Amino acid sequence: MFSAVTKFHDYGKQTIQAARYIGQGFAVTLDHLNRSPVTIQYPYEKLLPSERFRGRIHFEFDKCIACEVCVRVCPINLPVVDWKLIKSIRKKRLKSYSTDFGVCTFCGNCVEYCPTNCLSMTEEYEPSTHNRHELNHDQTALGRLPLSIHQDFTTQPVVTNYSVE
């Protein structure tokens, strides 16, 4: 008789514990119903990059003095700088400059250490393509400024306020 009572008592404890777990799950579900959605409709809405975002590199050909500091500080020696020496004035003249964004790690060292500030980071974060050879940009492609998200009329910028609770 006592074994039947203890089994009934254990069954009651398990039932109460299961109901508690179901209640906790339901509370989490109700909590999530009050939150706004996190997913954005990507092609039509884009997140604004942060102030210190490191996107595609912008290059200004006229400012470059062909010192090759960007190549020396790059962890993978990525920028290709082609120059010729003008002996009459004893200066280098830049012939071409190119970067392969398929290999670039976007570390920002080239921008940080450039003595003439001819390199800068843009907010462009969509460098994907179907052909990896299209990621090799010469000075013409690097000199093109991307369209800012604020100026792009086909999209709506989404500002997120991340708060720490």
DSSP file (Angstrom, degrees, kcal/mol; ACC not computed):
  #  RESIDUE AA STRUCTURE BP1 BP2  ACC     N-H-->O    O-->H-N    N-H-->O    O-->H-N    TCO  KAPPA ALPHA  PHI   PSI    X-CA   Y-CA   Z-CA
    1    1 A M     >        0   0    0      0, 0.0     4,-1.6     0, 0.0     5,-0.1   0.000 360.0 360.0 360.0 -38.4    0.0    0.0    0.0
    2    2 A F  H  >  +     0   0    0      1,-0.2     4,-2.4     2,-0.2     5,-0.2   0.843 360.0  56.6 -69.3 -31.0    2.9    2.4    0.8
    3    3 A S  H  > S+     0   0    0      1,-0.2     4,-2.2     2,-0.2    -1,-0.2   0.880 105.9  50.6 -67.5 -36.1    4.5    1.7   -2.6
    4    4 A A  H  > S+     0   0    0      2,-0.2     4,-2.2     1,-0.2    -1,-0.2   0.892 111.2  48.6 -67.4 -38.2    1.3    2.7   -4.4
    5    5 A V  H  X S+     0   0    0     -4,-1.6     4,-2.3     2,-0.2    -2,-0.2   0.912 112.2  47.7 -67.9 -42.7    1.2    6.0   -2.4
    6    6 A T  H  X S+     0   0    0     -4,-2.4     4,-2.6     2,-0.2    -2,-0.2   0.883 111.8  50.4 -67.2 -37.1    4.9    6.8   -3.1
    7    7 A K  H  X S+     0   0    0     -4,-2.2     4,-2.4     2,-0.2    -1,-0.2   0.918 112.0  47.7 -64.6 -41.7    4.4    6.0   -6.8
    8    8 A F  H  X S+     0   0    0     -4,-2.2     4,-1.9     2,-0.2    -2,-0.2   0.878 112.2  49.9 -65.6 -37.2    1.4    8.4   -6.8
    9    9 A H  H  X S+     0   0    0     -4,-2.3     4,-2.0     2,-0.2    -2,-0.2   0.909 111.8  47.2 -66.4 -44.4    3.4   11.0   -5.0
   10   10 A D  H  X S+     0   0    0     -4,-2.6     4,-2.5     2,-0.2    -2,-0.2   0.887 110.5  53.0 -64.7 -39.1    6.3   10.7   -7.4
   11   11 A Y  H  X S+     0   0    0     -4,-2.4     4,-2.1     1,-0.2    -1,-0.2   0.902 108.4  50.3 -63.2 -40.3    3.9   10.9  -10.3
   12   12 A G  H  X S+     0   0    0     -4,-1.9     4,-2.2     2,-0.2    -2,-0.2   0.893 109.9  50.2 -63.7 -41.3    2.4   14.1   -8.9
   13   13 A K  H  X S+     0   0    0     -4,-2.0     4,-2.4     2,-0.2    -2,-0.2   0.919 111.4  48.6 -62.7 -44.3    5.9   15.6   -8.5
   14   14 A Q  H  X S+     0   0    0     -4,-2.5     4,-2.4     1,-0.2    -2,-0.2   0.878 110.5  51.2 -64.8 -37.3    6.8   14.8  -12.1
   15   15 A T  H  X S+     0   0    0     -4,-2.1     4,-2.3     2,-0.2    -1,-0.2   0.920 111.3  47.0 -65.4 -44.0    3.5   16.3  -13.3
   16   16 A I  H  X S+     0   0    0     -4,-2.2     4,-1.9     2,-0.2    -2,-0.2   0.895 112.7  50.1 -64.5 -39.9    4.1   19.5  -11.5
   17   17 A Q  H  X S+     0   0    0     -4,-2.4     4,-2.2     2,-0.2    -2,-0.2   0.900 111.0  48.9 -65.9 -41.2    7.7   19.7  -12.8
   18   18 A A  H  X S+     0   0    0     -4,-2.4     4,-2.4     1,-0.2    -2,-0.2   0.912 110.7  50.2 -64.9 -41.9    6.5   19.1  -16.4
   19   19 A A  H  X S+     0   0    0     -4,-2.3     4,-2.2     1,-0.2    -1,-0.2   0.869 109.3  52.4 -63.7 -35.8    3.9   21.8  -16.0
   20   20 A R  H  X S+     0   0    0     -4,-1.9     4,-2.2     2,-0.2    -2,-0.2   0.919 109.9  48.1 -65.2 -44.1    6.6   24.2  -14.7
   21   21 A Y  H  X S+     0   0    0     -4,-2.2     4,-2.2     2,-0.2    -2,-0.2   0.902 112.1  49.1 -63.4 -41.5    8.8   23.5  -17.7
   22   22 A I  H  X S+     0   0    0     -4,-2.4     4,-2.3     1,-0.2    -1,-0.2   0.903 110.8  51.0 -64.8 -40.2    5.9   24.1  -20.1
   23   23 A G  H  X S+     0   0    0     -4,-2.2     4,-2.0     2,-0.2    -2,-0.2   0.882 108.9  50.9 -63.6 -39.2    5.1   27.3  -18.3
   24   24 A Q  H  X S+     0   0    0     -4,-2.2     4,-2.0     2,-0.2    -2,-0.2   0.920 111.3  47.8 -65.3 -43.3    8.7   28.5  -18.6
   25   25 A G  H  X S+     0   0    0     -4,-2.2     4,-2.2     1,-0.2    -2,-0.2   0.897 111.3  50.7 -63.1 -40.3    8.7   27.8  -22.3
   26   26 A F  H  X S+     0   0    0     -4,-2.3     4,-2.5     1,-0.2    -1,-0.2   0.866 107.5  53.7 -65.8 -36.2    5.4   29.6  -22.7
   27   27 A A  H  X S+     0   0    0     -4,-2.0     4,-2.1     2,-0.2    -1,-0.2   0.904 108.6  49.1 -64.6 -41.2    6.8   32.6  -20.8
   28   28 A V  H  X S+     0   0    0     -4,-2.0     4,-2.1     2,-0.2    -2,-0.2   0.916 110.6  51.3 -63.3 -42.4    9.8   32.7  -23.2
   29   29 A T  H  X S+     0   0    0     -4,-2.2     4,-1.4     1,-0.2    -2,-0.2   0.925 110.6  47.7 -61.1 -45.4    7.4   32.5  -26.2
   30   30 A L  H  X S+     0   0    0     -4,-2.5     4,-0.8     1,-0.2    -1,-0.2   0.865 109.3  54.5 -63.7 -35.4    5.2   35.4  -24.8
   31   31 A D  H >< S+     0   0    0     -4,-2.1     3,-0.6     1,-0.2     4,-0.4   0.901 108.4  48.6 -64.0 -40.6    8.4   37.4  -24.2
   32   32 A H  H >< S+     0   0    0     -4,-2.1     3,-0.8     1,-0.2    -1,-0.2   0.748 100.5  65.4 -73.3 -23.2    9.4   37.0  -27.9
   33   33 A L  H 3< S+     0   0    0     -4,-1.4    -1,-0.2     1,-0.2    -2,-0.2   0.810  99.6  52.9 -67.2 -27.7    6.0   38.0  -29.1
   34   34 A N  T << S+     0   0    0     -4,-0.8    -1,-0.2    -3,-0.6    -2,-0.2   0.593  93.3  91.8 -83.1 -11.2    6.6   41.5  -27.7
   35   35 A R  S <  S-     0   0    0     -3,-0.8     3,-0.1    -4,-0.4    -3,-0.0  -0.500  79.7-114.9 -85.4 153.5    9.9   42.0  -29.5
   36   36 A S        -     0   0    0     -2,-0.2    -1,-0.1     1,-0.1    -2,-0.1  -0.524  45.6 -88.0 -80.2 155.2   10.3   43.6  -32.9
   37   37 A P        -     0   0    0      0, 0.0    -1,-0.1     0, 0.0     0, 0.0  -0.298  27.9-157.6 -66.4 147.8   11.6   41.4  -35.8
   38   38 A V        +     0   0    0     -3,-0.1     2,-0.1     2,-0.1    -2,-0.0   0.755  65.8  91.4 -93.9 -31.1   15.4   41.1  -36.2
   39   39 A T        -     0   0    0      1,-0.0     2,-0.3     2,-0.0     0, 0.0  -0.429  60.7-158.3 -71.4 137.0   15.3   40.0  -39.9
   40   40 A I        -     0   0    0     -2,-0.1     2,-1.3     5,-0.1    -2,-0.1  -0.818  29.5-110.0-110.7 157.2   15.5   42.7  -42.5
   41   41 A Q    >>  -     0   0    0     -2,-0.3     4,-2.6     1,-0.2     3,-1.0  -0.704  42.4-157.1 -85.2  90.9   14.4   42.4  -46.1
   42   42 A Y  T 34 S+     0   0    0     -2,-1.3    -1,-0.2     1,-0.3     3,-0.0   0.805  77.6  44.1 -53.6 -56.0   18.0   42.5  -47.5
   43   43 A P  T 34 S+     0   0    0      0, 0.0    -1,-0.3     0, 0.0     3,-0.1   0.845 126.5  34.4 -63.7 -24.7   17.8   43.7  -51.1
   44   44 A Y  T <4 S+     0   0    0     -3,-1.0   112,-2.1     1,-0.2     2,-0.4   0.698 124.5  40.0 -99.9 -22.6   15.3   46.4  -50.2
   45   45 A E  E  <  -a  156   0A   0     -4,-2.6     2,-0.4   110,-0.2    -1,-0.2  -0.991  69.2-170.6-126.9 135.5   16.6   47.3  -46.8
   46   46 A K  E     -a  157   0A   0    110,-1.6   112,-2.7    -2,-0.4     2,-0.2  -0.969  23.7-119.1-128.3 143.1   20.3   47.5  -45.8
   47   47 A L  E     -a  158   0A   0     -2,-0.4   112,-0.2   110,-0.2   102,-0.1  -0.554  31.8-118.6 -74.5 140.8   21.9   47.9  -42.5
   48   48 A L        -     0   0    0    110,-1.4   112,-0.2    -2,-0.2    -1,-0.1  -0.678  30.7-122.1 -78.5 129.3   24.0   51.0  -42.1
   49   49 A P        -     0   0    0      0, 0.0    -1,-0.1     0, 0.0    74,-0.0  -0.331  32.2 -99.3 -68.9 156.3   27.7   50.2  -41.4
   50   50 A S    >   -     0   0    0      1,-0.1     3,-1.5     2,-0.1     0, 0.0  -0.153  35.9-100.5 -69.7 170.5   29.3   51.5  -38.3
   51   51 A E  T 3  S+     0   0    0      1,-0.3    -1,-0.1    72,-0.0     0, 0.0   0.843 122.7  42.5 -62.8 -35.6   31.5   54.5  -38.3
   52   52 A R  T 3  S+     0   0    0      2,-0.1    -1,-0.3     0, 0.0     2,-0.1   0.041  83.0 144.7-101.2  25.6   34.7   52.5  -38.2
   53   53 A F    <   -     0   0    0     -3,-1.5     2,-0.8     1,-0.1    68,-0.1  -0.380  43.2-143.3 -66.6 139.6   33.6   49.9  -40.8
   54   54 A R        +     0   0    0     -2,-0.1    69,-0.1    69,-0.1     3,-0.1  -0.843  38.3 149.5-109.3  95.7   36.3   48.7  -43.1
   55   55 A G        -     0   0    0     67,-1.4    70,-0.2    -2,-0.8    68,-0.2   0.060  53.9 -22.1-100.5-148.2   34.8   48.1  -46.5
   56   56 A R  S    S-     0   0    0     68,-1.4    66,-2.9    65,-0.1    -1,-0.3  -0.277  72.5-109.8 -63.6 148.5   36.3   48.4  -50.0
   57   57 A I  E     -B  121   0B   0     64,-0.2     2,-0.4    -3,-0.1    64,-0.2  -0.627  23.5-150.4 -84.3 136.4   39.4   50.5  -50.4
   58   58 A H  E     -B  120   0B   0     62,-3.7    62,-1.9    -2,-0.3     2,-0.4  -0.908  13.7-161.5-105.2 134.9   39.3   53.8  -52.2
   59   59 A F  E     -B  119   0B   0     83,-1.9     2,-0.7    -2,-0.4    60,-0.2  -0.957  12.3-155.8-123.4 133.6   42.4   55.0  -54.0
   60   60 A E    >>  -     0   0    0     58,-2.1     4,-0.9    -2,-0.4     3,-0.7  -0.922   6.3-164.0-109.8 108.8   43.4   58.5  -55.2
   61   61 A F  G >4 S+     0   0    0     -2,-0.7     3,-0.5     1,-0.2    -1,-0.2   0.850  83.9  56.9 -61.6 -39.6   45.9   58.2  -58.0
   62   62 A D  G 34 S+     0   0    0      1,-0.2    -1,-0.2    56,-0.1    32,-0.1   0.772 106.4  49.4 -68.3 -26.4   47.1   61.8  -57.9
   63   63 A K  G <4 S+     0   0    0     -3,-0.7    -1,-0.2    55,-0.1    -2,-0.2   0.713  86.2 104.3 -84.1 -20.9   48.1   61.7  -54.2
   64   64 A C    <<  -     0   0    0     -4,-0.9    30,-0.3    -3,-0.5    -5,-0.0  -0.392  45.0-173.8 -70.7 134.8   50.2   58.5  -54.4
   65   65 A I        -     0   0    0     -2,-0.1    27,-0.3    28,-0.1    -1,-0.1   0.226  43.9-117.4-109.3  10.8   53.9   58.9  -54.4
   66   66 A A        +     0   0    0      1,-0.1    27,-0.1    16,-0.0    -2,-0.1   0.849  65.2 145.0  57.5  40.2   54.7   55.3  -55.0
   67   67 A C        -     0   0    0     25,-0.1    -1,-0.1     1,-0.0    -3,-0.0   0.684  51.1-140.8 -80.3 -17.9   56.5   54.8  -51.7
   68   68 A E     >  +     0   0    0      1,-0.1     4,-1.6     3,-0.1     5,-0.1   0.707  58.7 134.2  64.4  24.5   55.2   51.2  -51.4
   69   69 A V  H  >  +     0   0    0      1,-0.2     4,-2.2     2,-0.2     5,-0.2   0.881  69.5  59.1 -65.2 -37.6   54.5   51.5  -47.6
   70   70 A C  H  > S+     0   0    0      1,-0.2     4,-0.9     2,-0.2    -1,-0.2   0.861 105.5  48.4 -60.4 -35.8   51.1   49.9  -48.2
   71   71 A V  H  4 S+     0   0    0      1,-0.2     6,-0.3     2,-0.2    -1,-0.2   0.892 111.3  49.8 -71.2 -39.4   52.8   46.8  -49.7
   72   72 A R  H  < S+     0   0    0     -4,-1.6    -2,-0.2     1,-0.2    -1,-0.2   0.851 114.2  43.1 -70.3 -34.3   55.3   46.6  -46.8
   73   73 A V  H  < S+     0   0    0     -4,-2.2    -1,-0.2    -5,-0.1    -2,-0.2   0.630  89.6 102.9 -87.8 -12.8   52.6   46.8  -44.0
   74   74 A C  S >< S-     0   0    0     -4,-0.9     3,-1.2    -5,-0.2    -4,-0.0  -0.531  71.6-139.3 -69.9 130.2   50.2   44.5  -45.8
   75   75 A P  T 3  S+     0   0    0      0, 0.0    -1,-0.1     0, 0.0    -4,-0.0   0.726 103.9  31.8 -64.9 -19.2   50.3   41.0  -44.1
   76   76 A I  T 3  S-     0   0    0     -5,-0.0    -4,-0.1     0, 0.0    -2,-0.1   0.200 107.6-117.6-121.4  16.1   50.1   39.3  -47.5
   77   77 A N    <   +     0   0    0     -3,-1.2    -6,-0.1    -6,-0.3    -5,-0.1   0.905  58.9 157.8  50.4  49.7   52.0   41.9  -49.6
   78   78 A L        +     0   0    0     -8,-0.2    22,-0.1    -7,-0.1    -7,-0.1   0.943  31.7  83.4 -79.8 -51.7   48.8   42.5  -51.6
   79   79 A P        -     0   0    0      0, 0.0     2,-0.7     0, 0.0    20,-0.2  -0.278  66.3-145.6 -60.5 137.5   48.8   45.9  -53.4
   80   80 A V  E     -C   98   0C   0     18,-2.9    18,-1.8     2,-0.0     2,-0.6  -0.913  17.5-172.4-105.3 112.7   50.7   45.8  -56.7
   81   81 A V  E     -C   97   0C   0     -2,-0.7     2,-0.5    16,-0.2    16,-0.2  -0.927   3.6-171.7-110.6 119.6   52.4   49.1  -57.2
   82   82 A D  E     +C   96   0C   0     14,-2.9    13,-3.2    -2,-0.6    14,-2.1  -0.951  18.8 156.6-112.8 125.5   54.1   49.7  -60.6
   83   83 A W  E     -C   94   0C   0     -2,-0.5     2,-0.4    11,-0.3    11,-0.2  -0.911  29.9-142.2-141.8 165.1   56.2   52.8  -61.0
   84   84 A K  E     -C   93   0C   0      9,-2.3     9,-2.9    -2,-0.3     2,-0.5  -0.978  23.2-120.3-131.1 148.9   59.1   54.2  -63.0
   85   85 A L  E     -C   92   0C   0     -2,-0.4     2,-0.8     7,-0.2     7,-0.2  -0.749  14.9-150.8 -90.2 126.4   62.0   56.3  -61.8
   86   86 A I  E >>> -C   91   0C   0      5,-3.1     5,-1.4    -2,-0.5     4,-1.1  -0.865   9.5-166.1 -96.4 108.0   62.3   59.7  -63.5
   87   87 A K  T 345S+     0   0    0     -2,-0.8    -1,-0.2     1,-0.2     5,-0.0   0.792  78.5  64.3 -70.0 -29.0   66.0   60.4  -63.4
   88   88 A S  T 345S+     0   0    0      1,-0.2    -1,-0.2    -3,-0.1    -2,-0.0   0.874 120.9  21.4 -65.8 -35.7   65.9   64.1  -64.2
   89   89 A I  T <45S-     0   0    0     -3,-0.5    -1,-0.2     2,-0.2    -2,-0.2   0.390 102.5-126.7-111.1   1.9   63.9   64.9  -61.0
   90   90 A R  T  <5 +     0   0    0     -4,-1.1     2,-0.3     1,-0.2    -3,-0.2   0.895  66.9 121.9  55.1  47.2   65.0   61.8  -59.0
   91   91 A K  E   < -C   86   0C   0     -5,-1.4    -5,-3.1    -7,-0.0     2,-0.3  -0.957  63.0-115.2-135.4 155.1   61.4   60.8  -58.2
   92   92 A K  E     -C   85   0C   0     -2,-0.3     2,-0.5   -27,-0.3    -7,-0.2  -0.656  23.6-154.3 -85.0 144.7   59.2   57.8  -58.7
   93   93 A R  E     -C   84   0C   0     -9,-2.9    -9,-2.3    -2,-0.3     2,-0.3  -0.989  18.7-123.8-121.8 127.3   56.2   58.2  -60.9
   94   94 A L  E     +C   83   0C   0     -2,-0.5   -11,-0.3   -30,-0.3     3,-0.1  -0.495  29.8 174.1 -71.6 128.0   53.3   55.8  -60.4
   95   95 A K  E     -     0   0C   0    -13,-3.2     2,-0.3     1,-0.4   -12,-0.2   0.819  65.4 -10.4 -98.5 -45.8   52.2   53.9  -63.4
   96   96 A S  E     -C   82   0C   0    -14,-2.1   -14,-2.9    42,-0.0    -1,-0.4  -0.995  50.8-165.1-154.9 156.5   49.6   51.5  -62.0
   97   97 A Y  E     +C   81   0C   0     -2,-0.3    42,-0.5   -16,-0.2     2,-0.3  -0.992  17.5 169.9-143.1 130.9   48.1   50.4  -58.7
   98   98 A S  E     -C   80   0C   0    -18,-1.8   -18,-2.9    -2,-0.4     2,-0.3  -0.990  14.9-166.3-146.3 155.0   45.9   47.4  -58.2
   99   99 A T  E     -D  137   0D   0     38,-2.5    38,-3.0    -2,-0.3     2,-0.7  -0.998  17.3-140.2-139.9 138.9   44.5   45.3  -55.3
  100  100 A D  E >>  -D  136   0D   0     -2,-0.3     4,-1.5    36,-0.3     3,-1.4  -0.885  11.2-169.6-102.3 107.7   42.8   41.9  -55.4
  101  101 A F  T 34 S+     0   0    0     34,-2.7    35,-0.1    -2,-0.7    -1,-0.1   0.552  81.3  72.6 -76.4  -6.9   39.8   41.9  -53.0
  102  102 A G  T 34 S+     0   0    0     30,-0.2    -1,-0.3     1,-0.1    34,-0.1   0.707 112.4  28.2 -73.2 -19.7   39.5   38.1  -53.3
  103  103 A V  T <4 S+     0   0    0     -3,-1.4    -2,-0.2    32,-0.1    -1,-0.1   0.630  95.4 110.8-110.8 -24.1   42.6   37.9  -51.2
  104  104 A C     <  -     0   0    0     -4,-1.5    -5,-0.0     1,-0.1    -3,-0.0  -0.238  51.0-158.9 -60.2 138.7   42.4   41.1  -49.2
  105  105 A T        -     0   0    0      0, 0.0    -1,-0.1     0, 0.0    -4,-0.1   0.404  32.0-128.4 -97.1   0.3   41.7   40.6  -45.4
  106  106 A F        +     0   0    0      1,-0.1   -52,-0.1     2,-0.0    -2,-0.1   0.869  56.5 149.3  54.6  41.5   40.5   44.2  -45.0
  107  107 A C        -     0   0    0      1,-0.1    -1,-0.1     0, 0.0    -3,-0.0   0.779  50.9-135.6 -75.9 -26.5   42.8   44.7  -42.1
  108  108 A G     >  +     0   0    0     12,-0.0     4,-2.2     3,-0.0     5,-0.2   0.502  66.0 125.5  86.5   4.4   43.2   48.5  -42.9
  109  109 A N  H  > S+     0   0    0      1,-0.2     4,-2.4     2,-0.2     5,-0.2   0.900  71.8  54.2 -62.9 -40.2   47.0   48.6  -42.4
  110  110 A C  H  > S+     0   0    0      1,-0.2     4,-0.7     2,-0.2    -1,-0.2   0.894 111.8  44.5 -62.3 -39.0   47.5   50.1  -45.9
  111  111 A V  H  4 S+     0   0    0      1,-0.2     3,-0.4     2,-0.2    -1,-0.2   0.903 113.9  49.9 -70.3 -41.4   45.1   52.9  -45.1
  112  112 A E  H  < S+     0   0    0     -4,-2.2    -2,-0.2     1,-0.2    -1,-0.2   0.879 117.0  38.0 -67.1 -39.0   46.5   53.6  -41.6
  113  113 A Y  H  < S+     0   0    0     -4,-2.4    -1,-0.2    -5,-0.2    -2,-0.2   0.452  80.6 120.4 -97.0  -0.2   50.2   53.8  -42.7
  114  114 A C    ><  -     0   0    0     -4,-0.7     3,-0.7    -3,-0.4     5,-0.0  -0.499  51.8-154.3 -66.6 121.6   49.8   55.6  -46.0
  115  115 A P  T 3  S+     0   0    0      0, 0.0    -1,-0.2     0, 0.0    -4,-0.0   0.759  91.3  40.5 -72.7 -22.6   51.8   58.8  -45.6
  116  116 A T  T 3  S-     0   0    0     -3,-0.0    -2,-0.1     0, 0.0    -3,-0.0   0.379 103.1-125.1-105.4   3.8   49.8   60.8  -48.2
  117  117 A N    <   +     0   0    0     -3,-0.7   -53,-0.1    -6,-0.1    -6,-0.1   0.857  63.4 140.8  55.1  38.9   46.4   59.5  -47.2
  118  118 A C        +     0   0    0    -55,-0.1   -58,-2.1   -59,-0.1     2,-0.4   0.597  57.7  66.1 -84.5  -9.9   45.7   58.4  -50.8
  119  119 A L  E     +B   59   0B   0    -60,-0.2     2,-0.3    -8,-0.2   -60,-0.2  -0.898  60.5 163.0-111.3 141.3   44.0   55.3  -49.5
  120  120 A S  E     -B   58   0B   0    -62,-1.9   -62,-3.7    -2,-0.4     2,-0.4  -0.983  35.5-113.4-150.5 157.5   40.7   55.2  -47.5
  121  121 A M  E     -B   57   0B   0     -2,-0.3   -64,-0.2   -64,-0.2     2,-0.2  -0.768  29.2-157.6 -94.2 137.7   38.1   52.7  -46.5
  122  122 A T        -     0   0    0    -66,-2.9   -67,-1.4    -2,-0.4    23,-0.0  -0.492  28.3-113.2-103.0 177.3   34.6   53.0  -47.9
  123  123 A E  S    S+     0   0    0     -2,-0.2     2,-0.5   -68,-0.2   -69,-0.1   0.243  72.4 126.5 -95.4  13.0   31.3   51.7  -46.6
  124  124 A E        +     0   0    0    -68,-0.2   -68,-1.4     1,-0.1    -2,-0.2  -0.599  24.3 164.6 -74.9 122.3   30.8   49.3  -49.5
  125  125 A Y        +     0   0    0     -2,-0.5    -1,-0.1   -70,-0.2     3,-0.1   0.112  51.2  83.4-126.5  21.1   30.3   45.8  -48.2
  126  126 A E        +     0   0    0      1,-0.1    -1,-0.1     2,-0.0    -2,-0.0  -0.541  39.4 142.5-122.6  66.6   28.9   43.9  -51.2
  127  127 A P        +     0   0    0      0, 0.0    -1,-0.1     0, 0.0   -26,-0.1   0.320  30.5 132.4 -88.5  12.2   31.9   42.9  -53.2
  128  128 A S        +     0   0    0     -3,-0.1     2,-0.3     2,-0.0    -2,-0.0  -0.290  25.3 162.7 -69.4 148.2   30.5   39.5  -54.3
  129  129 A T        -     0   0    0      1,-0.0     3,-0.1     6,-0.0     6,-0.0  -0.959  46.8-121.0-154.6 164.7   30.7   38.4  -57.9
  130  130 A H  S    S+     0   0    0     -2,-0.3     2,-0.5     1,-0.2    -2,-0.0   0.653 101.6  55.3 -85.8 -16.4   30.4   35.3  -60.0
  131  131 A N  S >  S-     0   0    0      1,-0.1     3,-1.6    -3,-0.0     4,-0.2  -0.972  70.0-153.6-121.6 120.0   33.9   35.6  -61.4
  132  132 A R  G >  S+     0   0    0     -2,-0.5     3,-1.2     1,-0.3   -30,-0.2   0.719  92.8  67.3 -67.3 -19.6   36.8   35.9  -59.0
  133  133 A H  G >  S+     0   0    0      1,-0.2     3,-1.1     2,-0.2    -1,-0.3   0.707  88.3  66.8 -73.0 -18.2   38.9   37.8  -61.5
  134  134 A E  G <  S+     0   0    0     -3,-1.6    -1,-0.2     1,-0.2    -2,-0.2   0.615  88.0  68.6 -74.8 -11.1   36.4   40.7  -61.3
  135  135 A L  G <  S+     0   0    0     -3,-1.2   -34,-2.7    -4,-0.2     2,-0.9   0.541  75.4  94.2 -83.4  -7.3   37.7   41.2  -57.7
  136  136 A N  E <   -D  100   0D   0     -3,-1.1     2,-0.4   -36,-0.3   -36,-0.3  -0.773  65.1-167.6 -86.8 106.0   41.1   42.4  -59.0
  137  137 A H  E     -D   99   0D   0    -38,-3.0   -38,-2.5    -2,-0.9     2,-0.1  -0.803   8.2-157.7-102.3 133.7   40.6   46.2  -59.1
  138  138 A D     >  -     0   0    0     -2,-0.4     4,-2.6   -40,-0.2     5,-0.2  -0.277  46.2 -80.6 -92.6-172.9   43.0   48.6  -60.8
  139  139 A Q  H  > S+     0   0    0    -42,-0.5     4,-1.3     1,-0.2   -78,-0.2   0.795 129.3  55.1 -65.5 -26.0   43.5   52.3  -60.0
  140  140 A T  H  > S+     0   0    0      2,-0.2     4,-0.6     1,-0.2    -1,-0.2   0.943 112.7  40.4 -69.6 -46.7   40.4   53.2  -62.1
  141  141 A A  H >4 S+     0   0    0      1,-0.2     3,-0.6     2,-0.2    -2,-0.2   0.861 115.8  51.6 -69.7 -35.0   38.1   50.8  -60.2
  142  142 A L  H 3< S+     0   0    0     -4,-2.6   -83,-1.9     1,-0.2    -1,-0.2   0.776 105.5  56.5 -71.5 -25.5   39.7   51.7  -56.9
  143  143 A G  H 3< S+     0   0    0     -4,-1.3     2,-0.4    -5,-0.2    -1,-0.2   0.633  84.1 100.4 -80.7 -13.7   39.2   55.4  -57.6
  144  144 A R  S << S-     0   0    0     -3,-0.6   -85,-0.1    -4,-0.6    -4,-0.0  -0.599  70.8-138.7 -75.5 125.4   35.4   55.0  -58.1
  145  145 A L        -     0   0    0     -2,-0.4    -2,-0.1   -87,-0.1     3,-0.1  -0.693  20.7-122.9 -83.1 134.4   33.5   56.0  -55.0
  146  146 A P        -     0   0    0      0, 0.0     2,-0.4     0, 0.0   -23,-0.1  -0.346  29.9 -96.9 -73.6 158.5   30.6   53.7  -54.2
  147  147 A L        -     0   0    0      1,-0.1     5,-0.1     2,-0.0     2,-0.0  -0.625  43.9-121.6 -73.5 126.2   27.1   55.0  -53.9
  148  148 A S    >>  -     0   0    0     -2,-0.4     4,-1.3     1,-0.1     3,-0.6  -0.327  14.2-121.0 -67.8 151.7   26.3   55.6  -50.2
  149  149 A I  T 34 S+     0   0    0      1,-0.3     6,-0.2     2,-0.2    -1,-0.1   0.839 115.4  56.0 -62.1 -32.5   23.4   53.8  -48.7
  150  150 A H  T 34 S+     0   0    0      1,-0.2    -1,-0.3     6,-0.1    -3,-0.0   0.816 110.4  44.7 -69.1 -29.4   21.8   57.1  -47.9
  151  151 A Q  T <4 S+     0   0    0     -3,-0.6     2,-0.7     2,-0.0    -1,-0.2   0.649  87.3 100.4 -88.7 -16.5   22.0   58.1  -51.6
  152  152 A D    ><  -     0   0    0     -4,-1.3     3,-0.9     1,-0.2    -3,-0.0  -0.595  53.8-168.0 -75.9 111.1   20.7   54.8  -53.0
  153  153 A F  T 3  S+     0   0    0     -2,-0.7    -1,-0.2     1,-0.2    -4,-0.0   0.632  78.9  66.3 -77.8 -12.6   17.1   55.4  -53.8
  154  154 A T  T 3  S+     0   0    0      2,-0.0     2,-0.3  -109,-0.0    -1,-0.2   0.606 102.4  50.2 -83.5 -10.4   16.3   51.7  -54.3
  155  155 A T  S <  S-     0   0    0     -3,-0.9  -110,-0.2    -6,-0.2  -111,-0.1  -0.829  71.1-135.3-125.8 163.0   16.9   50.8  -50.7
  156  156 A Q  E     -a   45   0A   0   -112,-2.1  -110,-1.6    -2,-0.3     2,-0.2  -0.979  27.7-126.0-115.2 124.5   15.9   52.0  -47.2
  157  157 A P  E     -a   46   0A   0      0, 0.0     2,-0.6     0, 0.0  -110,-0.2  -0.493  19.9-148.2 -70.4 138.2   18.6   52.3  -44.6
  158  158 A V  E     -a   47   0A   0   -112,-2.7  -110,-1.4    -2,-0.2     2,-0.6  -0.934   6.6-159.0-109.7 118.9   17.8   50.4  -41.4
  159  159 A V        -     0   0    0     -2,-0.6     2,-0.4  -112,-0.2  -112,-0.1  -0.863   9.8-162.6 -98.4 124.4   19.2   51.9  -38.2
  160  160 A T        -     0   0    0     -2,-0.6     2,-0.7  -112,-0.2    -2,-0.0  -0.878  10.9-155.7-109.3 139.8   19.5   49.5  -35.4
  161  161 A N        -     0   0    0     -2,-0.4     2,-0.6     2,-0.0    -2,-0.0  -0.898  12.4-163.8-112.9  99.9   19.8   50.4  -31.8
  162  162 A Y        -     0   0    0     -2,-0.7     2,-0.4     2,-0.0    -2,-0.0  -0.741  10.0-171.9 -85.3 120.7   21.5   47.6  -30.0
  163  163 A S        -     0   0    0     -2,-0.6     2,-0.6     2,-0.0    -2,-0.0  -0.913  20.6-131.7-115.7 142.9   21.1   47.9  -26.3
  164  164 A V              0   0    0     -2,-0.4    -2,-0.0     1,-0.1     0, 0.0  -0.810 360.0 360.0 -92.7 123.0   22.7   45.8  -23.6
  165  165 A E              0   0    0     -2,-0.6    -1,-0.1     0, 0.0    -2,-0.0   0.423 360.0 360.0-100.7 360.0   20.3   44.6  -21.1
